[in-house]
Amino acid sequence: MDVNSMVLLGVGLLVVAAPLELGQLAFAFVGALCYAALQASRKVTRQTLQPSDKIRRNKLPTAPTAYREGSAKPFVRKSEGAAIARQTKREENPAGRQEYRQQSSQPVVAPTFNANSFESQVTELVCKIAPSSEGDKLVQDIAAAVKKALKNLIPEAEVMGFASGDVLLGTAFAVAIPEVDIILSANPSVFVERLKHRASRPLPHAAKLDAWKLQKSMLRACTDELTAAPGFKFRRSAFKGSEPKVTLMAELNGRAIPIDFSVNTITPLHNAALLTECGQIDPRAKELILLVRRWAKDRGISHAAKGHLSPYAWSLLVIYFLQVWDGQESPVLPNITSFKMSSSLLRKQHKEQRACATAAADTSATSVAELFKAFVSFYSESFSWRKESVSIRAGKRQPPSMSLPLTIVTLSSGASEVALSVEDPFQPRRNLSESMTGVTVGRLYEELVRAKTLSSQEMSLSVLLEPWVPPERETLAADAGHDSEE
């Protein structure tokens, strides 16, 4: 029995033996002392455990990692406190973050053309940016190099490569928005076993991870292996979206090609299927998709990590326009259920409708340049962002489906606005504009109006594709002061 117990026993005997009034007083006094001692012990316990608990959290071997540009080793991702701070920052700036101009060691310039007319320049550009056999071979060589670099980690995996344009043609924002997608595919059960028995930084509890965390864990492990191998350099990561990926620079055959690497993703496959199918139905459709995506990339409105529409979403915008545009007697493209390859992914096929659409497309004479003018005019003037949705499954103008969540953004003025609704045909409940902000919605509409004005004036394609440069902070501050004075 320790000293404290002996004291309490003595006080208890005193209370029993003393008169009633004295016993009540002593009982109250003892109760107050016990309560004070209990509170003091809790405070000491918190002070004692807090440092060790912090150390324990920082030393967790399974903590998720992220990557910094130019860093060879991963570092621990920001804590929950930082996440709360970011959420508070978003609430303070609901319109989204404004991009500002930064100094570049290699400034990009607008492309030049041999042709003089806008239409001839479009034809010249489309020939340049179309996928080539040499570029396709390079993509397959990169996929083979990735598989070789990952053979010790996961030899069972299949590695596929897809190109959305000519990968040999360097463009503005090429690293931010690569033309090449490399996908590693394997059964999730294989991921679990490989992560559990990984030589460096094993993940013993991999079997307890949900599908999304398992996918990200495997992506981090693959990135570690690739950046340790010769020929691959890390550039950036994007783990916030529904399909996490990392951007790498692949140095192969004397060329440095930016690539997006992901694990068990399906969007690049869908994108490649739609692009191929559009080219088979009507070559102009594929050419318009390539032209629009190049324009959106050069003008800085195709960087999904910054809250803009992704290149895949831009492809859907083009396909939908060609389905509903009334500038011809019949649509350039039919409903997606008439696409042979894509409809097989949707488990639907309508070959008769596809044959009719192909025949109708052969009789059309509208050039790609004219289709581009009609495209920017359609989305800047005719299409109702609030009342319509881009749905290539429906293939007709109609309100958003009840199952499609709307993207509501806050403008810089504080007003709320509905962003462009873009339905993923393979996941109808997913709105591809879900990451847009008030700033990016404003930029999108601004670029559509600019393209409509320039193309209607038959300006040079070089002017239209002039790489967008963010404004300087000083310029924005001066404009804000001028507006307030007015």
Phi, psi and omega in degrees: 000128183276179185295319181298320179294320179296320180295315180296322179294319179296318180295322179296319178295323178297320180295320181292319185279337184283163175300167186299313184296317179294324179295318179297319179296317180293322179297318178294320180294318179295320179299319178295319179296318180296319180296318179295320178296321179296316179295321179295320179294322177297317180297317179296320180297317179297316181293330181283319186276335187300311180297316181294324178294322179295317179297320181298318181294321183288341182258011179298124182288343183258015180297137180296150183240157174229178187229142174255149179296130179082003181260131182278335183245146178287157176233161184292136181294158182301151185282177179297327178298321177293323178296320177295321178296320178295321179297318178297322179295321178295323178292326178287333181232070186293340181286346180104167184276135177274133178277144181236157182289138176232152179293138180238136179286336179229081181299141179270151181234163180289148178290155177245155184227152176280327181285161182257317184282154180300317183294318179293325179293323177297315179299319179296318181292317181301322178295327181285320188269355179292143178304139180244162180295323178295319178293321178297321178295320179296322178297317179293325176294322177295317178299320178294322178294322177295316180297321178294319181292336183256009185294330179284330181279311184211081183292340183282345188289151173257136181243125182238150178234139180228139177242134180260004180183191179283110185285348181274352183260107179289135182228171174296144180060029182295322180284325180291324183229081182295153177271353185245132174244126175247124185240130172261127183235134176195166178290138179304330178295328176292321177302316182300312183294319182291324179288325180292324184251024179293140184297313179251134180051062178294161182238087186299328184264027183300327182293340181271354181283146174284175187299319184290316179292325177295319179298316180292322179296319179292324179296319178295318180296318178295322179296321176301316181292319183292316181290340176279340180273152178290142176102356180228131178233138181283141177240305180198166178233154177221094185255358186279332185285178180289339177234091182297148181204167174231149177256126181237159172254116180262120179257109186212138178055037178077011180235149176249111185244121175288139181225152169258121180251133181215169183236124176053043175261158184238343182300316177300324177294315178297319181298315180295321180295316180294318180297317179294317182294319178298321178295328179284325179286313180206115182304330180296329180296314178295319180295322178292322177299314180297320180294314181295318180294324177292317178298314181296324178292312182295329181269007172073028179239028179230014181267098186298327181295338178266005178096010178267173174292144179281162175305324177297318178295322178296324176298319179294323178298319179293315181298316180298318178301316181290342176279324189250352183296131184259022179282352178231166182296326178227152181299149177291321179238146178272185173299150184298335179293349176268357177280124185295308184287313183291325180291335175293328174290329177274357182064035176221145177215135176224082187294328183294317179296323180296319179296321179294319181295321180294318180296321180293325182292330183293335183271355183276152181231007180291128183284165178295324178298316178293324178295323178295317178301317180292327181297308182291329177291322180298311185279342179266340185232312189275317185287133178266110182295332184274327189251351183236167176223152176274107182224104178282349173290317179284318179068023178208161182282124182198164179293162177300146177297150179297336180274353181268117180289137178279150176258109180260125181243159177253123180282169181297335178283350182098349179282156179263147181216152178267125178284165177302128180268120181235109182277131173284117185296337181266348173221080190301342179271003182254125177262117185288356175261015187297335182264004183287154178235177178299324179294314183287328175295317177297320178296320180299310181295322179299317181287326177296316179294318179299314181296321179296317182295313183292318182291325179291334178271005180057037176291162180297147178296335177298322178291318181297322184263015178301122185305133181287138178238125180300149178290158177279154180299321182295322180295316179297319180294320179294319178296320180295319178294322179294319180295321182292326179293321179292000000 
